[in-house]
Amino acid sequence: MKLNLTRPLAFIDLETTGVNVASDRIVEICILKVNTDNSTEVKTMRINPGMPIPEASSRIHKIYDNDVKDCPAFKQVAAQLANFIGNADIAGYNSNKFDVPLLLEEFLRAEVDFDLSNRRLIDVQNIFHIMEPRTLAAAYKFYCDKTIENAHSAEADIKATYEVFLAQLKKYENTEVTDAKGNLVKPVKNDMQALSELTAKTKNADLAGRIIFNDAGVEVFAFGKHKDKPVVEVFEKEPSYYSWMMNGDFPLYTKKIITQIRLRMKK
């Protein structure tokens, strides 16, 4: 179908060094611009981020330090990218939360005035979530074709959750999907260890996800100025950080975990 456009619409996707909008950098940008006559133009660029690309990120987007070492820095192409986007509105997938904020950070660092004030922002992911709700009631209807009676009572909700779980195992048994490494896998199995690993977004050391395990199995911070740094290393170099956390508004379980780490260090 033809888009009803009064000005161009630029779809933007970024591959980055990580997911921290403030500190991570672009390694690849693709802009698909739909003009008012519905013709399209595509501009794709790889960018030297000026920092090492973490291995975990490279495994996802397959872009490594060697691939971008001879590419321009964002500052060198910022004006060109801004000119290509022009006065277009901006669209993307999860773009309102990630791509647009991170792109704006890069423009600001490059001292390019990219004004958002009169642009319309369209997030395709939000349309998906609005039209296909990811609530328990929606899952119960989708998987079991039933409506929850007495929704939001603990007993009704948990019984519905159990039925959805059984239906998922039946529906997705032997269903193949492509994983982050490009391999075909059958992720949903009637195996609780496999399902636990599948549904854990990160390997948390604490329940709140403030301390996580990196790929080497080392506890690292998942927030703040020491993000991705090993907890032991930070506590050795900056012992006051432990005290700050213990006196701060952190969950008790998080405090228990960092105390265990600190006691382990003393031993």
JOJO-V259909 format. One record per residue. RES is the residue in one small letter. SS is DSSP state (H for helix, E for strand, - for the rest). Layout:
res:ss
RES:SS
RES:SS
This chain:
res:ss
m:-
k:-
l:-
n:-
l:-
t:-
r:-
p:-
l:E
a:E
f:E
i:E
d:E
l:E
e:E
t:E
t:-
g:-
v:-
n:-
v:-
a:-
s:-
d:-
r:-
i:E
v:E
e:E
i:E
c:E
i:E
l:E
k:E
v:E
n:-
t:-
d:-
n:-
s:-
t:E
e:E
v:E
k:E
t:E
m:E
r:E
i:-
n:E
p:-
g:-
m:-
p:-
i:-
p:-
e:H
a:H
s:H
s:H
r:H
i:H
h:H
k:-
i:-
y:-
d:H
n:H
d:H
v:H
k:-
d:-
c:-
p:-
a:E
f:H
k:H
q:H
v:H
a:H
a:H
q:H
l:H
a:H
n:H
f:H
i:H
g:-
n:-
a:-
d:E
i:E
a:E
g:E
y:-
n:-
s:H
n:H
k:H
f:H
d:H
v:H
p:H
l:H
l:H
l:H
e:H
e:H
f:H
l:H
r:H
a:-
e:-
v:-
d:-
f:-
d:-
l:-
s:-
n:-
r:-
r:-
l:E
i:E
d:E
v:H
q:H
n:H
i:H
f:H
h:H
i:H
m:H
e:-
p:-
r:-
t:-
l:H
a:H
a:H
a:H
y:H
k:H
f:H
y:H
c:H
d:-
k:-
t:-
i:-
e:-
n:-
a:-
h:-
s:-
a:H
e:H
a:H
d:H
i:H
k:H
a:H
t:H
y:H
e:H
v:H
f:H
l:H
a:H
q:H
l:H
k:H
k:H
y:H
e:-
n:-
t:-
e:-
v:E
t:E
d:-
a:-
k:-
g:-
n:-
l:E
v:E
k:-
p:-
v:-
k:-
n:-
d:-
m:H
q:H
a:H
l:H
s:H
e:H
l:H
t:H
a:-
k:-
t:-
k:-
n:E
a:-
d:-
l:-
a:-
g:-
r:-
i:E
i:E
f:E
n:-
d:-
a:-
g:-
v:-
e:E
v:E
f:E
a:-
f:-
g:-
k:-
h:-
k:E
d:-
k:-
p:E
v:H
v:H
e:H
v:H
f:H
e:H
k:H
e:-
p:-
s:H
y:H
y:H
s:H
w:H
m:H
m:H
n:H
g:-
d:-
f:-
p:-
l:H
y:H
t:H
k:H
k:H
i:H
i:H
t:H
q:H
i:H
r:H
l:H
r:H
m:H
k:H
k:-
